[in-house]
Amino acid sequence: MNKNKTTSYKVPFGLLMAVLICFLSQSVSAQNTVKGSAKDKSFDPYNFKKENQVSEEQIIYRGNKTKAFWINPNTGDAIRTSMDTVTWGFFNRQSADGRSLSTGYLGNYNSPWVSKMFFDLPSERSFFFYKDALYKLMYDPSEARFYDTKSPFTKVIFTRNFDTDNRNSRINSTFSSNYGKRFNLGCDFDYTYSNGYYESQKTKDFCYRVFGSYKLDRYEIYAAFGNDYFNITENGGIANDRYITHPEEFDKGKTDIRTKDIPVNFPGSKVFNTLRQGHAFLTHRFNLGYHKDIEVKDENGKVMEDKDSTVFIPVGSIVHSLRYSKNHRRFIAKEGIDWKKFYPETFILNTDGKAIPNDTTEMTEIANTLALSLREGFRPWVKFGLTGYARLENRNYHLMDSIKGNWLKDSDYDLYLGGEINSMKGKHFNFLANGEVSVLGENIGTVRLNGILSTNVTLFKKKMGLDVWANMSNTKASYLLKHQHGTLRWWDKSFDDPKRIDFGGKLYSDWLGLEIKVNTATLKNHIFFDYQGLPMQKSGAIQVLSAEIKESKKLGILGLQLQAAYQKSSDQKAIPLPDFSVYGNLFLDFYIAKVMHTQIGVDARFHTKYKAPGYDPATMQFYNQNEINVGGNAPLMTLYLNAHLKRARFFVEMYNIGEAIFNQDRFSLPHYAIDPMAFKFGIAVDFND
C-alpha cells in the first residue's frame, strides 16, 4: 500500500486572515446605518433544492459527460442538478405562458409578469422590489449553474416568430469547458429583442454571466460575475378593450384590425422602464480532512496487488461567501402624456411646472457569509452534515428628492446568525433544515425557519417519492417598499412585521407518471398593493390553500399531459386567485426514419375568471383591482411540432389557434392582451462532443 501520504494538514494563515478581515471590515462600515429591510428573494438562502438524479434521457443525450451544479449559499456545497435536455414541452418552456401553470404578463416576451399561482410567487419581496416584475428573468446566484465537463460544452437556443413587421426574437447560449481536471471556465449569454404586436410595447434585454471554478482536495472556489439590462417600453395597456373583444364595431365593420392600430394609453413610445443589475458571487472553502488508502479491484472484484491509490476524505470546512449587487431602476417619459388622466397627484415638477417623469432609484448590496461545517459521510456513522454561519449584509440607497436634481441617500445593515443540518446522500431518507435570526441591525428579531424531508413509500408494491416541508418567517418590510419617491408615486410608510407559516407535501411516482401536491399558508400583516396602486397591509390572518395534480402518460404513440390546480384565498381582496387552473397537452410521439424523435400535438391552458391584478408602470408593481374579470372564457391553444435529432431540438408552432375558433378575448391581465394567432419557431443546438 502507498505509505507516503500524510494525514496531517495546516490551515493557511493568510487565507483565514483574508476571510476574517473581509468579514469584519463590513462591521466597521455598518455602524452609521439606520434603516432596515427584508430578505432579497433574488438571493434566497432558503431556496431548497435536492440533489437531482440524472435522468435517463439526459444520460443518453450527453453520455453523462457534462455535470451541472448549483451552490448552497450557506455551506458552499456544490449540489448536482439536472440540465434542460428533455424533448417534451421544449416549445412550452420557451414562452412566457409556460413559466407557471397560469401566468399574467403584458403581452410581450420578457415584459413584466406575475404568476397567478400563489405558491409559484416568491415568498418575500426583494429588497429592490422593482425586480419582482422580472422574477427569474435575471441571473440569480442561488439558481445559476456551474459545470464540470469532459469536453467543451456549448448550448445555443434561438427562438423567433415568422412576422417580420412584429419581430420577436431571443438567443440564449451557454459555454463551459474544463482546462484540466480541476479548472472550469464558462459564460452565459441572453439577448432578447421583441417589438411586440401592439403599439409601444417593445422589450429589449441583454444579460450575461462569466463563471468559473477551481477544485483541489483541500481548497475549492466558485466565482461568477455579470450584468442584466432590461429596457421596457410601456404602453399603459389597451385604451379600449372592445378593439379585442368586439373588433367588428371598428374600422367600418372590418374584423381584421391590425394590432398596431389598436389605441393604447401611452402611444408613440414615450414611456420607459429600464432595470439594470450588476452582480458578483464568490464562494470558497478550505476542507479539513485526511487521505485514505483504497484498494483497486479488477472486474471480478479481486484486489490488484500492483495497484493502490488514495482518496481525500473531507471532515469539515471553513467557508466564505461573498455576494455583491448594484441595482438601478429608471422610469422616464417624454412630453405629450396627460398624467392627470392616470394618476391623481404629481410630486416632482420641472421648472416650467410640468410633470415629466425622470425618476431613478439605486441600491447597492454587499453580503459576506462565514461558515463552519461538518461534512456528511466522512465516517459511515455520520449520516448528516452540520453548518453554522454568520452573514453580514450592507445596503446603500439613492432615492429621488422632491427638489429636482437632488438625491436622498440612506443605508442599513443586518447581521444574521444561522445554522443548517442536512442529509443529502441517503437512499431512502433525506432531510434539510435551517434557520436564522437577525441579531443586529434594523431587522433585528427577524426569524426564518425552514425544513424539508424526502423519503419514499410503497403503494401497490411500487415505490413512490414523498416530500414534506414547513416554513415559518417573521420579517420586516423592505426599505424601498416603505419609501417610494417618484414623480407619479410617492410614499413614506411604516408597516407591522409580516408573518407567514407554510406547510406542504408532494407525492410522486415515475411509473405512474403522477404527481400530487398540496400547500397551505397562513399570513398575518400581509402587504399588497391596493386598487389605487399604493401599498397597504391586512392586519388579520389570511389562509391560502392549494391542491395540484400532474399526470403524464403514453399509450403507444399517443401521449397526454394534464396539470390541474385548485386554490382558494380566504380574502380575495388582499390575495385574489383563480379557483381552477388547467393545462392539457395531447400529442403523437414517434420517430421518423428511426432517428428523429417527433411530437405533433396541441396544448391548451385555462383558468376560471377572477379579478386579475393590474399593472402600474410608475412602480413596476402588480396591484389588486376590483373592476375587471380576466379568464373564464376560451382556452389559449397552440398547435405545435416538436422534434429532436441528435444534438438539435427544434419546434414550429401556431400560437393561439383558438382565436380562429372561439370568440376573441385574449387578455392576460386587465387591458393587456397576448399575441394574436402567429407562427413561431425555435431551435436548441448542443455542441458537446
C-alpha positions as CSV (number, residue, x, y, z in Angstrom):
1,M,0.0,0.0,0.0
2,N,1.1,3.6,-0.5
3,K,2.6,4.8,2.8
4,N,3.8,8.2,1.5
5,K,0.6,10.1,2.1
6,T,0.2,12.0,5.3
7,T,-2.9,12.7,7.3
8,S,-1.7,15.9,8.8
9,Y,-2.7,19.3,7.5
10,K,-2.1,23.0,8.0
11,V,-4.6,25.8,7.6
12,P,-3.1,28.6,5.5
13,F,-2.9,31.6,7.9
14,G,-3.2,34.1,5.1
15,L,-6.4,32.6,3.9
16,L,-8.0,32.7,7.3
17,M,-6.9,36.3,7.9
18,A,-8.2,37.4,4.5
19,V,-11.6,35.9,5.2
20,L,-11.8,37.5,8.7
21,I,-10.7,40.9,7.5
22,C,-13.2,40.9,4.7
23,F,-16.0,39.9,7.0
24,L,-15.1,42.2,9.9
25,S,-14.5,45.2,7.6
26,Q,-18.2,45.5,7.0
27,S,-18.9,45.6,10.7
28,V,-17.0,48.9,11.0
29,S,-18.7,50.5,7.9
30,A,-22.1,49.3,9.2
31,Q,-22.2,51.3,12.4
32,N,-23.6,54.5,10.9
33,T,-26.5,52.8,9.1
34,V,-30.1,53.4,10.2
35,K,-32.8,51.8,8.1
36,G,-33.9,48.2,7.7
37,S,-35.3,45.9,5.0
38,A,-36.3,42.3,4.3
39,K,-34.6,39.4,2.6
40,D,-33.8,39.8,-1.1
41,K,-35.6,37.0,-2.9
42,S,-33.1,37.3,-5.8
43,F,-30.6,35.5,-3.5
44,D,-32.6,33.1,-1.3
45,P,-30.5,31.2,1.3
46,Y,-33.6,29.1,1.9
47,N,-34.4,28.2,-1.6
48,F,-34.4,24.4,-1.0
49,K,-33.1,22.2,-3.7
50,K,-32.4,18.5,-3.5
51,E,-29.6,16.7,-5.3
52,N,-31.2,15.6,-8.6
53,Q,-30.7,12.2,-10.1
54,V,-29.6,12.5,-13.7
55,S,-32.5,11.4,-16.0
56,E,-32.1,8.5,-18.4
57,E,-32.8,10.9,-21.3
58,Q,-30.0,13.2,-20.2
59,I,-27.5,10.3,-19.9
60,I,-28.5,9.1,-23.4
61,Y,-28.3,12.6,-24.8
62,R,-25.0,13.6,-23.3
63,G,-23.3,10.4,-22.2
64,N,-23.1,11.9,-18.7
65,K,-20.0,13.9,-19.8
66,T,-21.3,17.2,-18.6
67,K,-22.3,17.8,-15.0
68,A,-24.2,20.8,-13.7
69,F,-24.2,22.1,-10.1
70,W,-25.8,24.8,-8.0
71,I,-24.1,26.2,-4.9
72,N,-25.7,26.1,-1.5
73,P,-25.0,29.7,-0.3
74,N,-24.8,28.7,3.4
75,T,-22.5,25.7,3.1
76,G,-20.7,26.3,-0.2
77,D,-21.6,22.7,-1.2
78,A,-21.9,22.0,-5.0
79,I,-25.2,20.1,-5.4
80,R,-25.8,18.1,-8.6
81,T,-28.7,19.3,-10.6
82,S,-30.3,18.5,-14.0
83,M,-29.9,20.2,-17.3
84,D,-32.6,21.2,-19.9
85,T,-32.3,18.2,-22.3
86,V,-35.9,17.0,-22.2
87,T,-37.8,17.0,-25.5
88,W,-41.3,17.1,-24.0
89,G,-42.6,20.6,-23.7
90,F,-39.5,22.3,-25.2
91,F,-41.7,24.8,-27.1
92,N,-43.6,25.5,-23.9
93,R,-40.5,26.3,-21.8
94,Q,-39.6,29.0,-24.3
95,S,-42.7,31.0,-23.9
96,A,-43.9,33.5,-21.3
97,D,-47.1,31.4,-20.8
98,G,-45.0,28.4,-19.8
99,R,-43.4,30.0,-16.7
100,S,-46.2,28.9,-14.5
101,L,-49.5,26.9,-14.8
102,S,-51.3,30.3,-15.0
103,T,-49.3,33.4,-16.0
104,G,-50.1,37.1,-16.3
105,Y,-47.9,39.4,-18.3
106,L,-48.0,42.5,-20.5
107,G,-48.4,40.5,-23.8
108,N,-44.7,40.8,-24.9
109,Y,-41.9,38.3,-24.2
110,N,-39.7,39.4,-21.2
111,S,-42.2,42.1,-20.2
112,P,-43.2,42.3,-16.5
113,W,-45.0,39.2,-15.4
114,V,-46.7,37.6,-12.4
115,S,-47.7,34.0,-11.6
116,K,-51.4,33.6,-10.9
117,M,-50.5,30.5,-8.8
118,F,-49.9,31.7,-5.2
119,F,-47.2,29.2,-4.4
120,D,-45.3,29.9,-7.5
121,L,-44.7,33.5,-6.3
122,P,-41.6,34.5,-4.3
123,S,-42.4,34.1,-0.6
124,E,-40.9,37.5,0.2
125,R,-40.5,40.7,-1.8
126,S,-37.0,41.6,-3.0
127,F,-35.1,44.4,-1.3
128,F,-35.1,46.1,-4.7
129,F,-38.7,45.3,-5.1
130,Y,-38.9,46.6,-8.7
131,K,-37.1,43.4,-9.8
132,D,-40.1,41.3,-8.7
133,A,-41.8,42.1,-12.0
134,L,-38.9,40.3,-13.8
135,Y,-38.7,37.4,-11.4
136,K,-36.5,34.6,-12.7
137,L,-35.6,36.6,-15.8
138,M,-32.3,37.8,-14.3
139,Y,-29.3,35.8,-13.3
140,D,-29.6,34.7,-9.7
141,P,-26.7,33.3,-7.7
142,S,-29.0,30.8,-6.0
143,E,-30.3,29.4,-9.4
144,A,-27.3,29.8,-11.7
145,R,-25.4,26.7,-12.6
146,F,-21.7,25.8,-12.6
147,Y,-20.3,22.9,-14.7
148,D,-17.8,20.1,-14.9
149,T,-17.2,18.9,-18.4
150,K,-15.0,16.2,-20.0
151,S,-15.2,18.1,-23.3
152,P,-16.1,21.6,-24.3
153,F,-19.9,22.2,-23.9
154,T,-21.8,24.8,-25.9
155,K,-25.6,25.1,-26.0
156,V,-27.4,27.7,-28.1
157,I,-31.2,28.3,-28.1
158,F,-32.7,30.6,-30.7
159,T,-36.4,31.5,-31.0
160,R,-38.4,34.0,-33.0
161,N,-41.7,34.4,-34.9
162,F,-42.3,34.5,-38.6
163,D,-43.7,38.0,-38.6
164,T,-41.1,40.4,-39.9
165,D,-43.1,43.6,-39.0
166,N,-43.6,42.4,-35.4
167,R,-40.3,40.7,-34.9
168,N,-39.8,38.9,-31.6
169,S,-36.5,37.0,-31.2
170,R,-34.3,35.6,-28.5
171,I,-30.9,34.0,-28.4
172,N,-29.7,32.2,-25.3
173,S,-26.3,30.4,-25.0
174,T,-24.1,28.7,-22.5
175,F,-20.4,27.8,-23.0
176,S,-18.4,25.8,-20.5
177,S,-15.1,24.0,-20.7
178,N,-12.6,22.3,-18.3
179,Y,-9.0,23.1,-18.6
180,G,-7.5,20.1,-16.9
181,K,-9.5,18.2,-14.3
182,R,-9.7,20.9,-11.8
183,F,-10.4,24.2,-13.6
184,N,-13.6,25.1,-15.4
185,L,-14.5,28.4,-17.1
186,G,-17.6,29.4,-18.9
187,C,-20.2,32.1,-19.7
188,D,-23.9,32.5,-20.2
189,F,-25.5,35.0,-22.6
190,D,-29.1,36.0,-23.2
191,Y,-30.3,38.6,-25.6
192,T,-34.0,39.4,-26.4
193,Y,-35.3,41.9,-28.9
194,S,-39.1,41.9,-29.1
195,N,-41.1,44.5,-30.9
196,G,-44.4,43.0,-29.8
197,Y,-47.7,43.0,-31.7
198,Y,-49.1,46.1,-30.1
199,E,-48.2,49.8,-30.2
200,S,-45.3,51.0,-27.9
201,Q,-44.7,47.5,-26.5
202,K,-41.0,46.8,-27.3
203,T,-38.8,45.0,-24.8
204,K,-35.1,44.5,-25.1
205,D,-32.7,42.8,-22.7
206,F,-29.1,42.0,-22.6
207,C,-27.8,39.7,-19.9
208,Y,-24.5,37.8,-19.4
209,R,-22.6,35.9,-16.7
210,V,-19.0,34.7,-16.6
211,F,-18.3,31.9,-14.2
212,G,-15.5,29.6,-13.2
213,S,-14.4,27.0,-10.6
214,Y,-11.2,25.5,-9.3
215,K,-11.2,22.4,-7.2
216,L,-8.5,20.8,-5.1
217,D,-8.8,18.3,-2.3
218,R,-8.4,20.9,0.3
219,Y,-9.5,24.1,-1.5
220,E,-12.4,24.9,-3.7
221,I,-13.6,28.1,-5.3
222,Y,-16.6,29.0,-7.4
223,A,-17.0,32.6,-8.8
224,A,-19.2,34.4,-11.2
225,F,-20.0,38.0,-12.3
226,G,-22.2,39.6,-14.8
227,N,-24.8,42.2,-15.7
228,D,-28.5,42.3,-16.6
229,Y,-30.0,45.1,-18.6
230,F,-33.8,45.4,-19.4
231,N,-35.4,48.2,-21.4
232,I,-39.2,48.0,-21.4
233,T,-41.4,50.3,-23.4
234,E,-44.6,50.9,-21.5
235,N,-47.9,51.5,-23.4
236,G,-50.2,51.6,-20.3
237,G,-52.4,48.9,-21.8
238,I,-55.1,49.0,-24.5
239,A,-57.2,52.1,-24.3
240,N,-60.5,50.4,-25.3
241,D,-60.8,46.6,-24.7
242,R,-63.6,46.3,-27.2
243,Y,-61.0,46.5,-30.0
244,I,-60.1,43.0,-28.8
245,T,-63.5,41.7,-27.7
246,H,-65.7,43.3,-30.4
247,P,-63.5,44.3,-33.3
248,E,-66.5,44.3,-35.7
249,E,-67.5,47.6,-34.1
250,F,-64.5,49.4,-35.5
251,D,-62.8,50.2,-38.8
252,K,-66.0,50.4,-40.8
253,G,-67.2,46.9,-39.7
254,K,-64.0,45.1,-40.6
255,T,-62.8,42.4,-38.2
256,D,-59.2,42.2,-39.3
257,I,-57.9,45.2,-37.4
258,R,-54.1,45.4,-37.3
259,T,-52.9,45.0,-33.7
260,K,-50.5,48.0,-34.1
261,D,-53.6,50.2,-35.0
262,I,-55.3,49.4,-31.6
263,P,-55.0,52.6,-29.5
264,V,-53.1,52.3,-26.2
265,N,-52.9,54.7,-23.2
266,F,-49.2,55.7,-23.8
267,P,-48.8,55.9,-27.6
268,G,-45.7,56.9,-29.5
269,S,-43.1,55.0,-27.5
270,K,-42.8,57.8,-24.9
271,V,-42.7,55.9,-21.6
272,F,-39.9,53.6,-20.5
273,N,-38.7,51.5,-17.6
274,T,-35.1,50.4,-17.5
275,L,-33.7,48.0,-15.0
276,R,-30.0,47.2,-14.5
277,Q,-28.3,44.7,-12.2
278,G,-24.6,44.3,-11.9
279,H,-23.7,41.2,-9.8
280,A,-20.8,39.1,-8.5
281,F,-20.7,36.0,-6.4
282,L,-17.8,34.1,-4.9
283,T,-17.7,31.2,-2.5
284,H,-14.5,29.4,-1.5
285,R,-13.8,26.8,1.2
286,F,-10.8,25.2,2.9
287,N,-11.5,21.5,3.5
288,L,-10.2,19.8,6.7
289,G,-9.7,16.1,6.3
290,Y,-7.4,13.2,5.6
291,H,-6.2,11.0,2.8
292,K,-7.2,7.4,2.9
293,D,-5.6,4.4,1.1
294,I,-8.0,2.4,-1.0
295,E,-7.6,-0.9,-2.8
296,V,-8.2,-1.1,-6.6
297,K,-10.1,-4.2,-7.7
298,D,-10.5,-5.8,-11.1
299,E,-13.7,-6.6,-12.9
300,N,-14.1,-9.8,-10.8
301,G,-13.7,-8.0,-7.6
302,K,-10.2,-9.3,-7.0
303,V,-7.6,-6.9,-5.4
304,M,-4.9,-5.9,-7.8
305,E,-1.7,-6.2,-5.9
306,D,0.3,-3.8,-8.0
307,K,-2.3,-1.1,-7.8
308,D,-3.2,1.2,-5.0
309,S,-4.5,4.7,-4.7
310,T,-5.6,7.3,-2.2
311,V,-8.7,9.5,-1.8
312,F,-9.2,12.6,0.2
313,I,-12.0,12.4,2.9
314,P,-13.3,15.9,3.9
315,V,-14.3,16.1,7.5
316,G,-15.1,19.7,7.9
317,S,-14.9,23.0,6.0
318,I,-14.2,26.7,6.6
319,V,-16.4,28.6,4.0
320,H,-16.5,32.2,3.0
321,S,-19.1,33.5,0.5
322,L,-19.3,37.0,-1.0
323,R,-22.3,38.4,-2.8
324,Y,-22.4,41.9,-4.5
325,S,-25.1,43.5,-6.5
326,K,-25.8,47.0,-7.8
327,N,-29.4,47.7,-8.8
328,H,-30.5,50.7,-10.9
329,R,-34.1,51.4,-12.0
330,R,-35.1,54.4,-14.1
331,F,-38.7,55.5,-15.0
332,I,-38.6,58.0,-17.8
333,A,-41.1,59.6,-20.1
334,K,-41.2,62.1,-23.0
335,E,-43.5,65.1,-23.3
336,G,-47.0,64.6,-24.5
337,I,-48.7,62.4,-21.9
338,D,-51.5,63.8,-19.8
339,W,-50.6,62.1,-16.5
340,K,-53.7,63.5,-14.7
341,K,-55.8,61.0,-16.6
342,F,-54.0,58.1,-14.9
343,Y,-52.5,59.4,-11.6
344,P,-54.3,61.6,-9.1
345,E,-51.1,63.5,-8.0
346,T,-47.7,64.5,-9.2
347,F,-44.8,65.0,-6.8
348,I,-41.8,66.2,-8.8
349,L,-42.2,69.1,-11.3
350,N,-39.9,70.7,-13.8
351,T,-39.0,74.4,-13.6
352,D,-41.9,75.1,-16.0
353,G,-44.3,73.3,-13.7
354,K,-44.8,70.2,-15.8
355,A,-44.6,66.6,-14.5
356,I,-42.3,64.7,-16.9
357,P,-41.0,61.6,-15.1
358,N,-37.3,61.0,-15.0
359,D,-37.0,59.0,-11.8
360,T,-34.0,57.0,-10.7
361,T,-33.7,54.6,-7.7
362,E,-30.5,52.7,-6.8
363,M,-29.5,50.1,-4.3
364,T,-26.0,48.6,-3.7
365,E,-25.7,45.5,-1.6
366,I,-22.7,43.6,-0.2
367,A,-23.1,40.4,1.8
368,N,-20.4,38.3,3.4
369,T,-21.1,34.8,4.9
370,L,-18.6,33.0,7.1
371,A,-19.5,29.3,7.8
372,L,-18.0,26.3,9.6
373,S,-19.3,23.0,8.6
374,L,-19.1,19.3,9.5
375,R,-19.3,17.2,6.3
376,E,-21.8,14.4,5.8
377,G,-20.4,10.9,5.3
378,F,-16.8,11.2,6.4
379,R,-17.4,8.2,8.6
380,P,-20.1,5.5,7.9
381,W,-22.0,6.5,11.0
382,V,-22.0,10.3,10.2
383,K,-25.4,10.5,8.4
384,F,-25.8,14.2,8.2
385,G,-23.9,17.5,7.7
386,L,-23.9,20.4,10.1
387,T,-23.2,24.0,9.4
388,G,-23.2,27.2,11.5
389,Y,-22.8,30.6,9.8
390,A,-22.9,34.3,10.2
391,R,-24.0,36.6,7.4
392,L,-23.4,40.4,7.3
393,E,-25.4,42.4,4.8
394,N,-24.9,46.1,3.9
395,R,-27.1,48.1,1.6
396,N,-27.0,51.7,0.4
397,Y,-29.9,53.5,-1.2
398,H,-30.3,56.5,-3.5
399,L,-33.8,58.0,-3.9
400,M,-35.3,61.0,-5.6
401,D,-35.8,64.2,-3.6
402,S,-38.8,66.5,-4.0
403,I,-36.4,69.1,-5.3
404,K,-35.5,68.1,-8.9
405,G,-31.8,67.1,-9.2
406,N,-31.3,66.3,-5.6
407,W,-30.8,62.9,-4.0
408,L,-31.8,61.3,-0.7
409,K,-29.2,58.8,0.5
410,D,-29.6,56.2,3.2
411,S,-28.2,52.8,4.2
412,D,-28.8,49.9,6.5
413,Y,-27.3,46.6,7.6
414,D,-28.2,43.2,9.1
415,L,-26.2,40.6,10.9
416,Y,-27.7,37.1,10.8
417,L,-26.7,34.0,12.8
418,G,-27.9,30.7,11.4
419,G,-27.4,27.0,11.1
420,E,-28.2,24.1,8.8
421,I,-28.4,20.4,9.2
422,N,-28.9,18.1,6.2
423,S,-28.7,14.6,4.9
424,M,-28.5,14.6,1.1
425,K,-26.9,11.2,0.3
426,G,-29.3,8.7,1.7
427,K,-31.0,6.2,-0.5
428,H,-34.4,6.2,1.3
429,F,-34.4,9.2,3.6
430,N,-33.1,12.7,3.2
431,F,-33.7,16.0,5.0
432,L,-32.6,19.6,5.2
433,A,-33.5,22.0,7.9
434,N,-32.1,25.5,8.6
435,G,-32.9,28.7,10.5
436,E,-31.5,32.1,11.0
437,V,-32.2,35.1,13.2
438,S,-31.1,38.8,12.8
439,V,-29.2,39.8,16.0
440,L,-28.1,43.3,14.9
441,G,-29.4,45.9,12.5
442,E,-32.8,47.4,11.6
443,N,-34.2,43.9,11.0
444,I,-33.2,42.7,14.5
445,G,-35.6,39.9,15.5
446,T,-36.3,38.7,12.0
447,V,-36.6,34.9,12.1
448,R,-36.8,32.3,9.3
449,L,-37.2,28.5,9.9
450,N,-37.4,26.0,7.1
451,G,-37.3,22.3,6.7
452,I,-37.9,19.7,4.0
453,L,-37.9,15.9,4.3
454,S,-37.7,13.4,1.4
455,T,-38.4,9.7,1.6
456,N,-40.4,7.0,-0.3
457,V,-43.4,5.0,0.4
458,T,-44.7,1.7,-1.0
459,L,-48.1,1.7,-2.7
460,F,-49.4,-1.3,-4.7
461,K,-45.9,-2.9,-4.3
462,K,-44.4,0.1,-6.1
463,K,-42.2,2.9,-4.6
464,M,-43.4,6.4,-4.6
465,G,-41.5,9.5,-3.6
466,L,-42.8,11.7,-0.8
467,D,-41.6,15.2,0.1
468,V,-43.0,17.2,3.0
469,W,-41.9,20.7,4.1
470,A,-42.6,23.5,6.5
471,N,-41.5,27.2,6.6
472,M,-42.0,29.9,9.1
473,S,-40.9,33.6,8.9
474,N,-41.3,36.8,10.8
475,T,-39.8,39.5,8.7
476,K,-39.8,43.3,8.0
477,A,-40.9,45.4,5.1
478,S,-38.0,46.4,2.9
479,Y,-36.7,49.9,2.9
480,L,-37.7,50.7,-0.6
481,L,-41.2,49.3,0.0
482,K,-41.5,51.8,2.8
483,H,-40.0,54.7,0.9
484,Q,-41.0,55.2,-2.8
485,H,-40.0,58.6,-4.2
486,G,-41.1,59.4,-7.8
487,T,-42.9,61.8,-10.0
488,L,-46.2,59.9,-10.0
489,R,-45.9,57.7,-6.9
490,W,-44.5,59.0,-3.5
491,W,-45.0,57.5,-0.1
492,D,-43.2,57.1,3.2
493,K,-44.9,54.4,5.3
494,S,-44.3,52.1,8.2
495,F,-45.6,48.5,8.4
496,D,-46.0,45.9,11.1
497,D,-43.9,42.7,10.7
498,P,-45.3,40.3,8.1
499,K,-45.6,36.8,9.4
500,R,-46.1,33.6,7.4
501,I,-46.3,29.8,8.0
502,D,-46.3,27.3,5.2
503,F,-46.9,23.5,5.2
504,G,-46.9,21.3,2.1
505,G,-46.3,17.9,0.7
506,K,-45.8,16.2,-2.6
507,L,-46.4,12.5,-3.6
508,Y,-44.9,11.5,-6.9
509,S,-44.3,8.3,-9.0
510,D,-42.4,7.8,-12.2
511,W,-44.1,4.6,-13.0
512,L,-47.5,6.2,-12.7
513,G,-46.4,9.5,-14.3
514,L,-48.3,11.1,-11.4
515,E,-47.6,14.0,-9.0
516,I,-49.9,15.3,-6.3
517,K,-49.0,18.4,-4.3
518,V,-50.8,20.2,-1.5
519,N,-49.8,23.5,0.0
520,T,-51.3,25.7,2.7
521,A,-50.2,29.1,4.1
522,T,-51.3,31.4,6.9
523,L,-50.3,35.0,6.5
524,K,-50.6,37.9,9.0
525,N,-49.8,41.5,8.3
526,H,-49.7,40.7,4.6
527,I,-48.6,43.7,2.4
528,F,-50.1,44.2,-1.0
529,F,-50.9,47.0,-3.5
530,D,-54.5,48.2,-3.4
531,Y,-56.7,49.3,-6.3
532,Q,-55.0,52.8,-6.1
533,G,-51.6,51.3,-6.7
534,L,-50.4,52.0,-3.1
535,P,-49.1,49.6,-0.6
536,M,-51.4,48.6,2.3
537,Q,-51.4,46.0,5.0
538,K,-54.0,43.4,6.0
539,S,-53.7,43.1,9.8
540,G,-55.8,39.9,10.2
541,A,-54.9,36.4,9.2
542,I,-55.3,35.1,5.6
543,Q,-55.5,31.5,4.7
544,V,-54.4,30.1,1.3
545,L,-54.9,26.5,0.2
546,S,-53.7,24.9,-3.0
547,A,-54.0,21.3,-4.4
548,E,-52.4,20.4,-7.6
549,I,-52.2,17.2,-9.7
550,K,-50.0,16.3,-12.7
551,E,-50.3,13.3,-14.9
552,S,-48.1,12.3,-17.9
553,K,-48.9,9.1,-19.8
554,K,-48.2,7.4,-23.2
555,L,-50.2,4.7,-24.9
556,G,-48.4,3.6,-28.0
557,I,-47.6,6.8,-29.9
558,L,-50.4,8.7,-28.2
559,G,-49.2,11.0,-25.3
560,L,-51.1,13.0,-22.8
561,Q,-50.0,15.6,-20.2
562,L,-52.5,17.0,-17.7
563,Q,-52.0,19.5,-14.9
564,A,-54.8,21.0,-12.8
565,A,-54.8,23.1,-9.6
566,Y,-57.4,24.3,-7.2
567,Q,-56.5,27.2,-4.9
568,K,-58.5,29.3,-2.5
569,S,-57.8,32.5,-0.6
570,S,-59.8,33.5,2.4
571,D,-59.5,37.1,1.4
572,Q,-59.9,37.7,-2.3
573,K,-59.5,41.5,-1.9
574,A,-56.0,41.0,-0.4
575,I,-55.0,37.9,-2.4
576,P,-57.1,37.4,-5.4
577,L,-56.7,34.0,-7.1
578,P,-58.4,32.0,-9.8
579,D,-60.2,28.9,-8.3
580,F,-59.2,26.5,-11.0
581,S,-56.3,26.4,-13.5
582,V,-55.8,23.7,-16.1
583,Y,-53.2,22.7,-18.7
584,G,-53.5,19.9,-21.2
585,N,-51.2,18.6,-23.9
586,L,-52.4,15.9,-26.3
587,F,-49.8,14.7,-28.9
588,L,-48.4,12.0,-31.1
589,D,-44.9,10.7,-30.2
590,F,-43.0,8.8,-32.8
591,Y,-39.7,8.5,-34.7
592,I,-39.1,9.5,-38.3
593,A,-36.6,7.2,-40.1
594,K,-35.8,5.8,-36.6
595,V,-33.6,8.8,-35.8
596,M,-35.7,11.9,-35.4
597,H,-37.9,11.9,-32.2
598,T,-41.0,13.8,-33.2
599,Q,-44.1,15.1,-31.3
600,I,-47.1,16.7,-33.0
601,G,-49.9,17.9,-30.8
602,V,-52.0,20.7,-29.4
603,D,-51.9,22.1,-25.9
604,A,-54.3,24.3,-24.1
605,R,-54.4,26.3,-20.8
606,F,-57.3,27.8,-19.0
607,H,-58.2,29.4,-15.6
608,T,-61.5,30.5,-14.2
609,K,-62.4,34.2,-14.2
610,Y,-61.2,36.4,-11.3
611,K,-60.1,39.9,-10.6
612,A,-56.6,39.5,-12.0
613,P,-54.0,42.1,-10.9
614,G,-53.5,45.3,-12.8
615,Y,-50.1,46.8,-13.6
616,D,-48.6,50.2,-12.6
617,P,-45.7,51.3,-14.8
618,A,-44.7,54.0,-12.3
619,T,-43.7,51.4,-9.8
620,M,-43.5,48.2,-11.9
621,Q,-45.9,46.6,-9.4
622,F,-49.0,44.5,-9.9
623,Y,-51.9,45.8,-7.8
624,N,-55.3,44.4,-6.8
625,Q,-58.0,45.9,-8.9
626,N,-61.8,45.4,-8.3
627,E,-63.4,46.2,-11.7
628,I,-62.3,43.8,-14.5
629,N,-62.5,40.0,-14.6
630,V,-59.9,38.0,-16.6
631,G,-60.3,34.4,-17.6
632,G,-63.2,32.0,-17.7
633,N,-63.6,32.2,-21.5
634,A,-61.9,30.2,-24.3
635,P,-58.6,28.4,-23.6
636,L,-55.3,29.5,-25.0
637,M,-54.4,26.8,-27.6
638,T,-51.2,26.1,-29.5
639,L,-50.6,23.7,-32.3
640,Y,-47.0,22.5,-32.5
641,L,-44.4,20.2,-33.9
642,N,-41.6,19.4,-31.5
643,A,-38.5,17.3,-32.7
644,H,-35.2,16.1,-31.5
645,L,-32.4,15.0,-33.9
646,K,-29.0,14.1,-32.5
647,R,-27.7,17.3,-30.9
648,A,-30.6,19.5,-32.0
649,R,-34.1,20.2,-30.7
650,F,-36.5,22.4,-32.6
651,F,-40.1,23.3,-32.7
652,V,-42.6,25.1,-35.0
653,E,-45.9,26.2,-33.6
654,M,-49.1,28.1,-34.5
655,Y,-49.6,30.1,-31.3
656,N,-53.1,31.0,-30.1
657,I,-55.0,28.9,-32.8
658,G,-58.1,29.2,-30.6
659,E,-58.6,32.7,-31.9
660,A,-59.7,31.2,-35.2
661,I,-62.4,29.1,-33.4
662,F,-63.6,31.0,-30.3
663,N,-64.7,34.5,-29.6
664,Q,-61.7,36.8,-29.2
665,D,-60.9,37.6,-25.5
666,R,-57.2,37.1,-25.3
667,F,-56.4,39.2,-22.2
668,S,-53.7,38.0,-19.9
669,L,-54.2,40.9,-17.5
670,P,-56.6,43.9,-17.4
671,H,-56.0,45.9,-20.6
672,Y,-53.0,43.7,-21.6
673,A,-53.6,41.2,-24.5
674,I,-51.4,38.4,-25.6
675,D,-50.2,37.9,-29.1
676,P,-52.8,37.1,-31.8
677,M,-52.5,33.9,-33.8
678,A,-49.0,33.6,-35.2
679,F,-46.3,31.2,-36.4
680,K,-43.2,30.9,-34.1
681,F,-40.2,28.6,-34.1
682,G,-37.2,27.8,-32.0
683,I,-34.1,25.6,-32.1
684,A,-31.6,24.4,-29.5
685,V,-28.2,23.0,-30.6
686,D,-25.8,21.3,-28.2
687,F,-22.2,21.2,-29.5
688,N,-21.0,19.0,-26.7
689,D,-18.8,16.2,-28.1
